[in-house]
Amino acid sequence: MTFVWSFVLVTMLNYVVSSINDVPFDFALGAIVSVVLSILVFIVSAILPTESTPDYDA
């Protein structure tokens, strides 16, 4: 699902920005950027700890 959401959001952003800048829409660029974004999300989620912080009684 990470790739699906990344693909949808990056493609939408690519379309809107290309329309605003009056340049042709490049589908391949959006697909490549969405793959890179998905990989970065997976790397960040692997680096961040999943354990919760301990509760300290004051």
C-alpha positions as CSV (number, residue, x, y, z in Angstrom):
1,M,0.0,0.0,0.0
2,T,2.9,2.3,0.5
3,F,3.8,2.2,-3.1
4,V,0.2,2.7,-4.2
5,W,-0.3,5.8,-2.1
6,S,3.2,7.1,-3.1
7,F,2.3,6.5,-6.8
8,V,-1.1,8.2,-6.6
9,L,0.1,11.2,-4.6
10,V,3.3,11.8,-6.5
11,T,1.6,11.5,-9.9
12,M,-1.1,13.9,-8.8
13,L,1.5,16.4,-7.6
14,N,3.5,15.9,-10.8
15,Y,0.3,16.7,-12.9
16,V,-0.6,19.8,-10.9
17,V,2.9,21.2,-10.9
18,S,3.3,20.6,-14.6
19,S,-0.1,22.3,-15.3
20,I,0.8,25.3,-13.2
21,N,4.2,25.6,-14.9
22,D,2.7,25.0,-18.4
23,V,5.0,22.2,-19.2
24,P,4.0,18.8,-20.6
25,F,3.0,16.1,-18.1
26,D,5.7,13.4,-17.8
27,F,4.2,10.2,-16.4
28,A,7.5,8.3,-16.3
29,L,9.1,10.9,-14.1
30,G,6.2,10.6,-11.6
31,A,6.5,6.8,-11.6
32,I,10.3,7.0,-10.9
33,V,9.9,9.5,-8.1
34,S,7.2,7.5,-6.5
35,V,9.4,4.4,-6.5
36,V,12.2,6.4,-4.9
37,L,9.8,7.8,-2.3
38,S,8.5,4.3,-1.4
39,I,12.1,3.1,-0.9
40,L,12.9,6.0,1.3
41,V,9.7,5.4,3.4
42,F,10.8,1.7,3.8
43,I,14.3,2.7,4.9
44,V,13.0,5.3,7.4
45,S,10.6,2.8,8.9
46,A,13.3,0.2,9.2
47,I,15.6,2.7,11.0
48,L,13.1,4.1,13.5
49,P,12.7,2.1,16.7
50,T,9.4,0.3,17.2
51,E,9.5,-0.1,20.9
52,S,7.7,2.3,23.1
53,T,9.5,4.5,25.7
54,P,9.5,3.2,29.3
55,D,7.1,4.7,31.8
56,Y,8.9,6.2,34.7
57,D,7.0,6.8,38.0
58,A,7.8,10.1,39.5
